């Protein structure tokens, strides 16, 4: 998998107003992973998307890694419906992250 260029300025931020975590490359929005909060306060992640101009650089993995680390720091629970998020969580340990695996994943 190609990696981002060493000189790229990558940032992952939480945008609560839009209900998503965003990844910016050199201050340009390159992708996002959506979330919504269920009635119990858990974060449901249904979809991740990377702009076609930025695909093939491993940004989805960087985005999800940053989002999951932030969720863990906040002490929140994740329900991974998105295949990208679920795949990342199956392959990577995120210290302190509480995961509630859905019985029937329902990506959007």
N, C-alpha and C positions, 0 to 999 in steps of 0.2 A: 504494500500500500504506500503510495507516495506521501511524503510528509510535507507540511507547510515549509516554505522557505525560511531559512534561519533569520533573515532580516524582517520577516513579517511581524507586525505588531498584532498579536491575537488577544482578544479579550472576550470573556464570557460573563454576561451580566443577566441579572434577573429583572424582568420587566413585568411587574405585577399588574399594571394597567392593561397590558396586552395579554396577560396570562401565558407568559413564555419566558424561556431563557434564550438569549440571543448570543451568537458568536459574530464578532466583528473582526475583519482582517483589514489592518491599516485604516481603521475607522469606518469601514464600509460593511453594512449588514450582509453577512454571507450565509446565514442560516439561523434556524431556531428549532426548539423543541417545545411544543405546547403543553400546558398543564391546566387543569381546573381543580378546584378544591371541592371535595365532597362534603356532605353535611357533618361528617366526623372530623373535618380538618385535614384529611389525607389528600396528597397530591396525585391526581390521576394523570399519567402521561400517555396521550393517545397518538401523537404524531410528531415526527421529526422531519425537517426538510432543509436541504442545502441548495442554494442557488446553483443552477447548472454551470455557471461561469466558475464556480469554486469547487466543483465535485472532483473526486479523485485525489484529494490531498489529505484525507484523514480528518477532515474538520468535524464530521458528525461524531466521531469518537471523542475528539477533543471537547466538543460542545457538551456531550452527555457526561463525560468525566467531570467537567467543571460544574455542571448542574447538579449531579449526584453528590459531589463533595459539598456544595453549598447547602443542599437539602439536609445532609447529615449534620453539618455544623449548626443548622437551625433546629435540629431535633424533630424534624418532620418525617412523616411516613410516605413512601412512594408506592403507587400501584402502577406497575409497568404494563400498559396495553400496547404501546408502540413496539414493533419488532426490533427497532434499533436500540431502544432503551433496554428492553428485555435481554437482547443479545449481549449488550455491554455488561449488564449486571450478572449474567450467567458466567461470563469469562473473567470478571474483575471484582476483587474485594473492595468495598468502599467502607472503611472503618466508621463505625457508629451509625451506618444507614439502616433504618428500619424499612424492610420491604414486605409488602403484602402481595403475594403472587395471585393474580386473578385466576379463577377456575376456568373461565372462558374469556381469553383475551379478545378485546374488541377495538382494534386499531381504527382510526378514522382516515 
